[in-house]
Amino acid sequence: MLVTKNLVPGESVYGEKRISIEGGVEGTKTEYRVWNPFRSKLAAGVLGGLDEIYIKPGAKVLYLGAASGTSVSHVADIVGPEGIVYAVEFSPRSGRDLINMAKKRTNVIPIVEDARLPNKYRMLLSSVDVIFADVAQPDQARIVIHNAHSFLKDGGHVLISIKASCIDSTMPPETIFASEVQKLKEDRFKPLEQVTLEPYERDHAMVSVAIDFGHDSDTPPRSSSEFEEVPYPSRNWSASEELPLHYMGEEKARRRTGRTAQEGSVGYDNHGESDRYDDDGKDVYNKIRAVQSRVGSGRPPPTPAPPATTIREFLVQNLEHVPPIVYTLLSCWTRFHKIGKSNVVVWDEAHFGKFGSHYLKREFYFDVHPPLGKMLVGLAGLLSGYDGSYEFKSGEVYPDHVPYVAMRVMLATFGVGMVPLGWYTAVELGMSQWASHLVALMVLLDVGWLCISRFILLDSMLLFFTFLTVFCLTKFHNQQYQSFSIDWWLWLFMTGFSIGLVTSVKMVGLFVTALVGIYTIEDLWEKFGDLKMSVKDQARHWVARVVCLIIVPILVFMASFKIHFLVLNHSGPGDAQMSSLFQANLEGNDFSRNPLGACLPVNMFHSSDSPAEVAYGSKITLKNMGWGGGLLHSHVQTYPVGSNQQQVTCYHYKDENNNWVVLPRWDEPEYNPNDELKYLKHGDVIRLQHTPTSRNLHSHTVIAPVSKLNYEVSCYGNSTVGDPYDYWQVEVVDDIKRAKVDRIHSLTTRLRFRHQQLGCYLRAANAILPQWGFKQVEVSCDKENNPKDVHTYWNVESHWNDRLPPADVKFYRSPFLRDFWHLNVAMMTSNNALIPDPDKEDILASKPYDWPFLHLGLRMCGWGDTQIKYYLLGTPIIAWGGSLSLIASLIALGVYVLRRQRKYIDMEPREWDHFLYVGKIAFFGWALHYLPFLVMGRVTYVHHYLPTLYFSVLMLAHMLDHFIFSSRRYTTQTKWIVFGVLATMIIGTFWWFKGMAFGIEGPINEHKGLLWRKSWNIYD
């Protein structure tokens, strides 16, 4: 146990245990605080074998990456009241906790600043004796070097906690550690010790370093002033238009009059509906009559043109398609320009390129996203001539045989398609030509969409299919005047088909699905209120929606998984996520070595009658049969709470820690491999011995760490030490191949394990253990006997017994629907486990409230001077304008509702319907894509906002169209001027920030003027 003398007796910082002992001053007690190595890297280093940490009473310590102050408080205890701890933390949220801790530990000076910019806090520090760094950033070595040169006295020491996965998750940890140490050596740092932090932290190391800068006599010492501090220009903007809230007389109450078809209008032909008003709206108390047609919004139904007889007539009739063609050609330039400039694996290309390789090698893998997008990555590789042999290690240079440029170009084609879809969606929404041009320009020139579309990622496909779904919905809406026509059926079907496509790329496609669902509910509700519509037509509308918007998307989604299973028919790294029967049919797995149940010649029975029966002495793995279930697992680490015995978990990957041996009870004769075989049967009471550690599967009345209503399951004893709490009774549930079964068969028999002493059942639901349990699934003993609880069902997956011949298990088949459901539950479970580490701040992660006004961007690659750098951030004028337009839309809606209640008529019914329709599509689309991230527990990044941004773009165009381009208050010349100014601003900001998407070469500090917000981490 590791403890520190409490600087503030009677006070805990993070709920740690306190120990008081006699022997204090004048008969008082001395209080110590337990230092938990699972909560502190420094404590883990001490217990891991560091000889010296150089933190002593009276020392001055600079602590980088202080988080909420857990470890800092113990350092403060060590240095005592004569020492000082300068605690630097970048996160404001963690900084608040740090400041609260420092209120009682006055030797702690909290500094909420970026450790990469030591000049920003150099006035607060004097020289320090020790620097401890726990920042977990890819450029951690550089951060430490800068701070050491700025603050560390000559002869001081540095302690660095290195997390390998934060630097490069694709390389072996040992390689990462060696690389970081070499960086320190190159800057005259002398490494003294290096220890790993196992078992407290996985893939971590701690390095202690001595410093001797050894300044030459003719070279003045370096100071912190040598490091440039980048100025942060301020920015100001204001809304240039106020809503007309002043009093209007009756003659001026209607700001808009009935329109004829002209540029910028959203008018309709009356189609026989001229009786909506009986006095042209002059009476402000006039009551509006019922609208005859559902369609009062969107694009007006076009007047059919006569067939073209000459090429000139054809061109004239299709002039409306010239702008989107031009924009599409421009999009080809923006998406393809210098697309191969960076020849290294950029950001998540390391993941999705690797998944594409698995398709080409036909190896089964597991990922949290549905398969369609990754299959398209594999298809791009196949069409490019790629053979699937490359591992796509992050930051690694592509070898010559990998056609990464061709693959990027093929996937960037989806980004090209976003631009014409944006144009045509604006047209179908009934926007003016000016507004449609602005939508196309914003989609074309947003550097965020542009940047994310130029790499081997899923986001270009996700965005394209999101745009496609919205476009199909608007097309369908504009066919509502001719229900059940061919065009009506076509666009209803295409809406459902595109829903299936977008959800098959990423599950966030469900957000645009919800938008279509809300539209459909409102549409059917209005039809339900139409008393002129027959019951038969009502039923036809319902059936059409169910078929096209529910069944079709589900079939498309399932078809992507079916193809996924057909292609990936070889054993691969994701096998353990699937059921045992599914794995048995993958080529290359080892289940064919599962032994037969009797030592009989194989030709004495047909393979379908060959039971792979389990016997005493067999080594087995046990697979939980709950949805997303893993393998019963144990490892040498112990529970930090409860019994402190060896942990037992469920693990989704294959290793030796999943192996168990079936043994008799302690009060029965010891298992002898030379005795007659004894098969495992229903009702047997057995021991399960963990093969690597020789400990026995055990339960007792200690409460489970997560599932508080259940008992803890642990490993206890050894081959000779145990007790009756190691006994488990085998209960057969059924066998998927046999109507009646007594013996246990591998793969097919479903069984439960009942604890003989406690009567509880071995259970593994989807409760996730904390970091000390490596985020694995908790295994507990359920006191409730629920025979239908599939999380208490287990089957024998792998089975080894040298006394039995191998069996042929290829005749077993796992149903597709079960595999489909099993994989989706596993995907959701794994996705929910992607939660941020509370003790760490991920430099790449951001919070949803950072997105609407571009508070943070994302560095997509290394930031060295010789590297080509990409920064994921939207074009500011587009993102800020879109966010402000959402606020303006709510204000405008509130004003109009109040005025309508006072019987002012600002718009005709068709104009009001159009205003609401476009506003609902844009606002609900934005809210449905944005608000869920506010309640998600998983880690979030700025690219999660990119689909949401589309709806704010539509809202911005809608507000501009409503108040300017479609208003009769302004002349055409005024509208052209406004359009020209806005287009110039969009093009200008794109040109200013284009390097973020096309690649920034050379030292980043030489590219001035990019820091429009101080929170952007563009500059070092």
N, C-alpha and C positions, 0 to 999 in steps of 0.2 A: 504494500500500500504506500502511496506517495502522498505526503501532506505538506502544507505550508502553514507557518504560524500566522494566524489571522490578524491582519492589521487593524481590523474593526471588529473586536469581539462581539459576538451576539448577532452578527449580520451574515447572511448568505447572499451570494450573488446570483447563482443559477440553480438553487435548490440542492446544492451539494451537502453531504454529511459534514457535521462538525464534531470534533472530539475534544473534550476538556480533560486535562490531567492535573494532578496536584503538583506543587513545586513552583508556583509563581511568586511574584514579589509580595512579601509580607503575608504569606499564607494564602494568597489568591490562586486561582486556577489559570492555567495557560490553555488557550483554545487554538486548535489546529483545524484547517479545512482540507478535506480529502480532494486530491487533484486527480480528476477522472481522465485517464489517457484516451478514452473514447470520445471525449469532448475537447481535447487539447492536443495539438500536434507536438508542442514542446514537452508535455508530460509523456507522450508516447516515445519521444526521442530519448528522454531520460531513462525510462524503463526499457527502451530498446538497446541501451548500452553506451550512450554517449558518456565519455569520461568527464567532460567539462562543458558547461554551458556558459561560463564566464559572466553570469548574472549573479552579482554578490551584493551584500548590504552596502548601501551608499553609492551604488553604480548608477550611471545615467544610461538609459536604454531607449532606443528608437524602435518601436514596434510597428511594422508595416503590415496592414491587413488585420486590424484589431477586431473587426466584426463587432459584436455586441459587448465585448469585454470579458468573456469567460476566462481566457488564458491571461489576459492583461491583469486581471485582479490578482492572480497568483504571482505574477512577476512583481506587482506592486507589494505584495506580502514579502517577497524575497529581498527587494532593494531597501525596504523599510522606509521610515520617515525621512532619513537622510538622503535617499536616492530619489530619482525622478524617472518616470516612464512617459515618453512622448508617444501617444497611441494615435496612429494615422488610419483613418477608415474613410473610404470613398462614398459608401452608401448612406444617404441621409436617414433611412429607416434604422439601420444598425447604429448609426451615429447617435441617434436619440437615446438608445439603450446605453451606449458607451458613456454619454454625458451623465446620465442618471447614475451609473456606477461610480463615476469620478466625483460625484458630489460628496460621497462619504470617504473615498480614498483620495485625499488631497494631494498625494504624490503622483497622481495620474493627470496628465495634461491631454485632454481629448482634442484631436485635430481632424475635422471632417473635410478632407481634401483628397485630391488625386495623388497617389504616391508616385506617379510618373512625372509629376511637376513639382519637384522639391523646392523650386524658387517660390512657390505660392505659400509655403509655410516656413521659409528659412529665417524669418524675423522672430519666430517663436522658439527656435532651438539654439542651444549652444552645442559645442562638440560633445559627442556621446562616446561611451566606452564600448557599447555592444549594439548591433543592429540585429533584430530578429525579423525575418521576412516570411510571411505566410499569405502571399497575395494570389497565388494560383492563377497566374496569367501567362500567356505564351511568351511574353517578353520579360519574364520575371528577372532573369539575370541582368538585363539592361537596367531595370528599375533599381535593383540592389546596387549596381555599380554607380549609378547616378547619385543615389542617396549616400553611399559610402564616401564618394569624393566630396560631397557637400558637407557632411556632418561627422563622419567617423574620425576620431583622432588617430594619429599615426601609432601603430602598435595595437589598435583595437581589434575586435573580433566580430565576425558575422556568423549568424546561424540562419540557414535557409531550409525551409520545408518545400520540397519539390514534389508536385503532383504530376505524374507522367501524362495522364490523360488530358490535362489542361494544355499541355504543350503540343502533343501529337498522339492522338488516340490509336493510331495505326501502327506505331513502332513499339518494339519491346521496351519495357520500363528501364531496363539496364542501359540500353542505348541512349535513352533520354537523359538519364542521370549523368552518364559519361559526357554527353554533349554539353550539358549545363555546367558541369565542373570545368570543362575545357574553356568555356567562355570566360569563367572567372580567372582561370590561369592566365589567359591572354591579357588580362588587365592588371597583372601583378598581385593577384590574390593567391594566397598559399593555402590550399586545402589541407586540413588537419585530420578530420575524421568524417566517415560516411557510414550511416546505419540506415537500414530499412525500418519502416514503422509497422511491419507486421507483428502481431495479428490485429493491431488496433486500426490501422488504415491500410487499404489495399493499394499497391502501386505507388507508394509514397517513399521518399527517402529524406533524411535530414543530413545536411552537410555543415560542418563547422570550418570556418576560414579565418586565417590570420592575415592582417593587413600590414604591409610595409611599403608605403608609396615610394620611399627612397628617392626624394627629389634631388635632381642634379643641382650643383652649386650655381650654375648659370641659368637655371630654369625656375622662375618663381612658382610657389605652390599654387595649385589650382584652387579656385574658390567657387562657391555656388553661383557667383555672378556670371561665370563663363557659360552657363546654360541659359539659352535663350528662352525668354517667356513670351509666348505669342500673344499679341494684343487681340482682344475680342471686341470687334466693332459692335456697337449697339444697333438695334433695328427698331423701327417704329412703323406702324401702319394703323390706318383707321378706316372705318367704313365710310365710303364716299357718298352713300345715299341713305337718307332717312325716310322712313315710311310717312306718308302724308296723313298725319293724325289730326290735322287742324279741322275746324268746322267747315262743312260744305252745305250749301243750300240745296234745295230739291233739284234745281236745274243742273247742278254740278255733281250730284251724288253719284251718278254713273260715270266712273272714270274711263270706261271703255264703252264703245258703241258697237252695234252689230257690224260685223266685218264682211267684206267681200273677199274672194280668194285673191290674195296678193302676197308679195314677199313678206315673210315674217308673220303671217297670220296662221291661226289654227282653226279657221272657220270651216263650216260644213255647208253643203247644200241642204236645204230644209227637208227634202225628201217627203214633202207632204205634211210637215209638222209645223206649219206657220201659225198654228193656233196656240202656241205656248204662252203668248201674251196677247191680250186683247186691246191694248192701247200703247204698244211699243215701249212699255216700261216707264211711261212718264209719271204715273202715279206710284210713289214710293211705297204705298201700302197695298199695291196690287198683289194678289195671291197667284203664285205660279201654278199652272196646271200640271197634271201628271205628264211625264215624258213618255212618248210613245215607244221610243227605241232605247235599248240598253246602252248602246254605244253613244256616249256623249263626250268621249275623250279619245286620245290617241290620234293617229293619222287619219285624215278624211279618206273615205273609200274612193279610190281613183276612178275617174271617168274612162271607160274603155276607149282606146284609140283605134281608129280604122287600121287595117293591115297596111304596112308600109309598102309602097310600090317602087320606091327608089332608095338608093343607099343614103341619100341626103335625108329623106324622111325618116329612115331607120335611125340615123345618127341623132336627128332632132328629137325623136321620141325617147331616146336613151341618154340624153344629156345629163340626167340626174345621176348617172353612174360614173361620170367622168371624175368628179372630186374623189370618191372613194378609191378609184383606180390610181389616181395620182398619189393619194396618201399611202396606199399599199406599196407603191414603188419607193416612196420615201422611207417607209417602214423597213423595206428590204435593206436600204442603206444603213439605217440606224441599228438594226439588229445584227447585220452581218459585218459591218465595218470593223476591221481589226479584231475579229472574233478569235483568231488564233494568236493574238499578241502575247498572251501569257501561256507558256508551254509547261506550266506546272498544274498539279491537281488543286483546284481552287475550292475551298470551303466544303460543302456537302457533296461535291463530285466524288469525294472519298467514299461516301455511302452509296449513292445511286449509281455511280459507275460500276461499283463492285456488285450491286444487285443485277445490273445488266449482264455482267460477266457470268453470274450464276445461271441466268437463262440460257446463255450460249453454251455453258457446260452442262446444263440441265440438272444442276444440283439444287436440292431443296434448301431454302433458307427461310428465315423468319424476319419480319419487319412489322412495325406498328401501322403502316399504311396499306390500303388495299393495293392490288397488284397491277392495275391497268397502266398507270404511269411508268412503272418500272419495266413492264413488258414492252412498252414503247421505247424505253431506253435500250433494252436488249435488241429490239427490232432495228433501231438506228445503228447499233453496233454491227448487227448482221449485214445490213445494207452497205455499211462502210467497209466491210471486209475484216472486221475485228474478230479475233479468234477466242476471246474471253480469258486469256491467260494472264492479264495484268491485274495487280492487286489494288490499284488506285489508292496508294498511300498519300495522305494529306501532305501537300507541299512538295511532293516528289516530282521531278521532271519526267514528262511523258517520254517513253522510249519511242524509237522510230516506227515500230510495228503497230503502235496504237493510233488509229486515225481519229484523234480527239477533235480535230477541227471539223471534219465531216460530221461527227456525231453532234457537236455543238450547233452546227448549221441546221441540221435536220430538226433538232429540238427547238431552235430559235424560230423556226417556221411557225410554230404555234404563237410566238410573240408577234410575228408579222400579222397573223390573222386577227389579232386583237383590234387592230386599227380599223379595218373595214367594218368589223362587228360593232365597234363603238359608233361609227358614223351611221350605219343603218339602224341601230337601236335608237339613236337620237331622232332620226327621221320617223321611225315607227311610233315614237312617243309623241309625235306631233310638234316637235320643236322647229323653230325657224331655221333657215339656211345658216344664218350667223351662228346660232347656238350649236348647230350640227358641226360646223367648221371648228368651233372651239372644243367640242368634245373630241373630235378626231385629232386636233392638235395636242390636246392634253394627254391622250392615250399614246400618241406618237412620241411625245417629247418628255414624258416623265422619266427621270433618270433611274428611279427605283424599279419601275416595270421594265425599263430597258436593261438595266444591269442584271436583274434576276433571270431574264430571258436568254442570256448569252452563254449559259453554262449547262453542263449535264445535270440538270435538276428537274424536279417535278413541277416547279411553280409555274413555268410557262404553260404547261398543259392544264394545270388547275385554273389559271386565269382565263385561258382560252375557253374552256368548257363552262366556266362561270359566265363569261360574256355571252357565250352561245345560248345558255339557258335563258338569260334575260332577254336576248333578242327573240328567241322563239316564243317566249311568253308575250312579248309586245306584238309579234306577228299574229299570234292566236287571238289576242285581245281585239285586234283590228278586223278579225273575221267574225266577230260576234253578231254582226248584223245579218249574217247568212249562215245560221247554225246548221250543222250537219252537211254542209257542202264539202266538196273534195278538199278545198283549201283549209276549211275549218278542221277537218279530220287530220290533214297533213301536219298542221302546225301544233295541234294538240298532241299528236303522236311525237313530233319532234321535240316538244317541250319535255315530255316524259323520257324520251331517249337521251336527251342531253343531261337530264337529272341523273340518269343511270351512269353516264360517262363521268360527270364531275365527282360523284360520290365514289366511283371506282378508282379515282386518282388519290384523293384524300378525303377523310371523313368530314372535313370542314365543308365539303360539298353539301352536307345536310343543312347548312345555313341558307343557301340559295333555294334548297328544296323547301324549307320552311316559308320562304317568301312566296313561292308558287302556291304552297298550301294555304297561306292566308288569303291570297288573291282568289283562290278557288272557293274557299269558304264564303267569302263575301259575295262572289258571283252567284253561287248556288242559293245563298240566302235571299238575294234580290230576286232570283227566279222563283223562289218559293213564295215570295210576296206578289208575284204576277198572277192575278186571278184569271187572266185570259189564257194562260198557258195550261194545256191539258195535262192530266195526270200521266198520260203516256209519254208526253214530251219531257215532263219532269223526270220520269224514270230513265228516259234515254240519256238525259244530261248526266244523271248520277252514274249510270253504267259507263258512259264514255269517260268520265273523270276517273272512275275506279280502274278501268282497264288501262287507260293511257298514262295516268299520273301515279298509279300505285303498282299495278302489275308489270307494266313495261319497264319502269326503272329497276324493280326488283329482279326481273329476268336479266337485264343488262348487267346489273351488279353481280348476280350469281354466275353469269356466263364468263365474266372476267376471272372468277375464282376457278371455274371449271377448266378454262384454258391454262390457268396457272398450275393446277394439279397435273394436267396432261403433259405440260412441257417439263415440269420439274419432277421427273420420275426417278431420279438418282438420289442416293443418300447424300446429305450435305450438312452444313452447320446448324440448320434449324430443325432437325428431326425431332428433338426432344420436346418441342412445343406441341407436337401432334400426338394423336392417340397411338397406342401400341400397334393396333391393326393397320393403321395407315402406314406406319413406318415399316411394317412387315412386307409391304408390297413395293417398297423402294429398292431399286437395284443397288447393290453394294452394302446393304446393312448386314449386321451379324446375327440377325434373328434365325437364319437358317441353321445356326449351330445350336439352337435350343434343343435339348435332348428329348428323345421319345420317353414314353412312360413305362416301357417294359423292354427288357433286353431280349427282344425277339427279332428274328430276321425281318428286314424291311419288306420282303416280298410276301410275307404272310398276311398282310392286310393292305387295303387300299389307303392311299395317303389321306383321304378325307376321314378315315377312321383312326388316324394316328394321333392319339392324344399326347401332347407335350406335357407330361405330368411332373409335378414337383415332388421331390423326395427330401427327407431329412438329410442334411449335409449339403444340399444344393445352395449355390451362391446365386442370388437373384437381385433384380432391381424391381421396385414397386412403383407403379404409375398411378397417381390419383386420377380418377375418372370424372371428376368435376370438370366443368367447362374451363379450359385454360389451365388444367391441373398439371403439376410437374412431378418430378421423381423424388421419392423419399430420400433425404440427404442429411448428413451430419458432417461436422468438421471440428477441429480441435478447439475452436473458440468457445468460450463459455458464456452463459447468460450473465450480463452485468447486474441483473435484478433477479428476484425470485430465488431459485435454488443454487445459482452459480455453477450448475452442472453443464455438461457439454451440450451445445445447441443442436436441435433437430429442426430441419426446415424442409421446404419443397423447393427444388431447384430445376430450372428449365434447360440445363445443359448437361451433357454426359461427362462424367469423370468418375474416378475410383471411389469417391466419397458417397456415391449412390449405391454401393454394393453392400448386401446383407447376407448373412448365412442363417439358414433355418436349423435350429438346434432344439433338443428336448429340454424339459424343465430341469431345474436344479435337483429335484428329488427323484429324478429318473436316471437310469444308467447313462453315463457319458457317451456321446456319439462316437461310434467306432466305424471307420470307413470299410473295415473288413467284415462287418456284420451284414446280415441280409438287408436288402433295401427296404426301407419303410416309407411309404408314400404319405404325403400330406393330405389330410381329409377334413371334411366338415366336422367341426366340433373339437378338433385337436387344440390343445393348449401348448404353446411353443414359446421359445425365446428367439428374438431376432438380434443377431450380433453384428455390429458394424465392423466390416472387414478391415478397413485401414487402422482403426483405433482399438479394436477388440472390446469395445464397450457395448452394453446391452440397451436395446430400446426400452425406455422406462417411463413411468408416469407416477404421479403422487398428488397429494392434495394442495400443492403449491399452485397459485393462480397463474394462468397463462399471461404473458406480457402484454398482448394486444387484445385478444378475445377474453375479457375479464370474467365471463361466465363459465369458461372452460378451465380444465386443468392443464398445467404445463406438461409437455412431453420433452424428455431429455435423453441423453445417453449416460449410463452409470455403470460403475464396476469394471470388470474385465473378464477374461476367460475363466477365472477361478473365483471371483468375488461378485456376488449378486444377492438378490432377495426376491421374494414372491411378487414384488411390484414390477418385475421384468416379464411377467407372464401375460400372454395375449392369446385369446381364444379365437380361432378361425371360424367365421360364419360365411357360408356360401350364399350369395344372393341369387345368381343364375349363371348360365353359360350361353353365349350367343350362338353356339353351334350345337348344343345338346339340350334336349328337353329335361333330362334328369341327370344330375351329376353329383358324385360324392367326392371324388378326388379333385385336387386343384390342378388346372391346366394353364400353362402359360398363354398369354395373349387373350384368351377367350373367357376365362372364368372371372366373374366379378365377385369380390369377397369383401368382408368387413373384418376389422380387428377389434374385438371387445376386450377391454382390460379386465382381467379376472378378478382383481381385488376391488376396483372402484366401480366397475360396471359401465364405464364410459367408453366411447368409440373414437378410434383414431380418425382425425378429421383434418383436412387441409382446404380451407376456403380461399378467398382471395385477399385475406388480411395480410398486409405487408409489414414486415419487421422494420425497425429504424435502421440507421446506418450501422449500428453495432452488429446487426444481423445481416449486413450487406444487401439490404432491401429485398431479401428473399421472402418467400411465402411462409407464414407462420403455420406450424403444425401443432395442434392441441388435441386434448381428449374431451370430447363433447359429452356432457352429463345427460343430455336428452337422447333418448333412443328413438330416432326418426328413421324408419326403414327406407323412406323415399328420398332421403338426403344423399344426393349423388356425391357430395363432397366427402362422404364417409366410405365411398366405394373405391376399391383398389383392384388392380390386376397385376399379375406378374408379367413384366415386360422382357427383360433379358434373363436368361436362365443358363447356368453353367453346372454341369455335373459330369465328370470324367467317366463315371460308371454307366452312363446311358449314351446310346448312339444319337446322332443328330436327327432332327425331324424336318420334314418339308412343310413349311407354313405358308407357301405361296397360294394355297387354295383359299385362304381366308381373304375376305374383301370387306373393306370399311365403306359404309354407305356415304355417298357424296354429301347429302344434306347434313349428316352428322359431322363430317370433316369440315364442311363450310361453316357450320355454327361454332364448332370447336375453335377454328382458327380465328373467327371474328371475336369471340370472347377473349381469347389469348391476346389479340391485338389491343382490345380495349383495356384489358388488365395491365398490359405492359405500358400502354400510353398513359394510364392514370398513375403509373409509378414514376413517370418522368417529372418529379417534383424537384424544386430547387433545394440545394443544401442550405439549411438555415445558418450554418456557420461560415458560408462562403458567398461571395458575390461574383457571379459569372459576368465577365466583362462583355460578352456577346449578348447576354440576355437583357431584356428591357421589360418594362411594365406596360400594360395597355394604355394607361393614362399618359404615357410618353409619346404615343403614336400620332394622335390627331394634329398636333402642332410640331411634330418632328423634334422632340426633345433629345432623342438619341438616334444614332445610326449604328451600323454594324460593319466592323472590319472583316472582310471576307477572306483575307489572306494575311501572310506575313507583311510586316511594315518596315522592312529594312530598306536602306537607301538603294540597293541594287535590285530590289524586287519590284515587280509591277503590281501596283496596289489598286484594289477595288473597294469602294465604300458604298454600302447599301443604304441609300437615303433618297427619299422622294424629292422632286423639284419643289423648292419651298413655296413658290407662288401658287402652285397647284394644290398642294396639301393644305396650306393655310387658308387659301380661298375656299376650298371645299369645306373645311371645318367651320369657317365663319358662315358659309351659306346654310349649313344645317341649323345654326342658331337663328339666322335671319328667317328661315322658313317657319320656325316655330312662332317667332314674333309676328310674322305676316299672317299666319293662320289664326293666331289669337285675335289680332285686330279685325280681320275679316269676319270671324265668328261673332265678335261683339257688335260689329256694324250690322250684320245680318239680323241679329236679334233685335236691333233698333230699327229694323225694316229698311235700311239703306241697301240699295241694289248696286253693288260695285261691278258685277259681272252678270252676263246672261247665264242661264243654267248650264249650257254646253261649255262655256268658259270656266265656270266654277267646277264642273265635273272634271275638266281637263287639268285644272290647277291641282285638284285633290288627287287625281289618278297618278300624275307624274310625281307629285310630292310623296305619295304613299309608296310608290315603287322605290324611289330614291331613299326616303327616310327609313322605311321599314327594312329595306335591303341593307342599309348601313347599320342600323341597330341590331339586326339579327346576326350580322357578321362581327360586330364589335362587342356587344354587351356580354355574350357568353365567356369571353376571355377574362372579364372582370371577376368572374366567380370560379374560373378554372384553377385547380391547384397545381397544374403542371407548369413547367418553365416555359416562358414565352419569349419570342424574338420579333424584331421589327418586320420581318417578312410575313408574319401572320396578319399584318394590317393591309397587305397589298390587295387582296380581294375586296376588302372593305372600302379602300380608297376609290374604287370604281363608282360606288354609289354616291360618295361625296362629290365626285366629278359630275355625275348626272345632276345632282342637286344644284351645284354651282351654275351649270349651264341653264337649268330650269329657272333659277332665280333671276339670272341675267336676262333670259328670254322674257320672263314674265314682267319684269319692271322696266326693261329697256327695249329689247329688240321687237317685242310684240305689242308694245305700248303705242297708242296713237298720240301720245303727248309729245313725242319727239319726231323730228324730221328724219328722212332717210340719211341725210348728210351727217346728222348727229350720231345716228346708229353706226354709220361707217367709221366715224372717228373713234367711237367707243370700242368698236370691234378691232380697229387697227391698233389702238393702245394696248388692249388686252392681248392680242396676238403677238405684238412686239415684246411685251413683258414675258410671255410664255417662251417664245423663241430665245430671248435674251438670257433668261435664267437657265434654260437648257444648255445654251452654248457656254455659259459661265461654269456650270457644274458637269459638263459632259465627260470630263476626265474621270469622274467617279465610276462611270459605266464603261468607258473605252479603255481605262487603265492609266494610272498616274505613274510616270517614270521619274527616277531620280529621287533625291531627298525630298520628303514631303514638305519640309519647311521652306523650300524654294517656291512652292506653289501658293502664293499669297491670296488672301481674300476669300478663302473657302469657309472660314469659321463665322457663319452668320449667327450662330448661337453658341454661347460659351460651353454648353453641355455636350457639344459634338466632340468626339475624341479623334478628330482628324489628325491633329498635329501631335507630335511627341512632346 
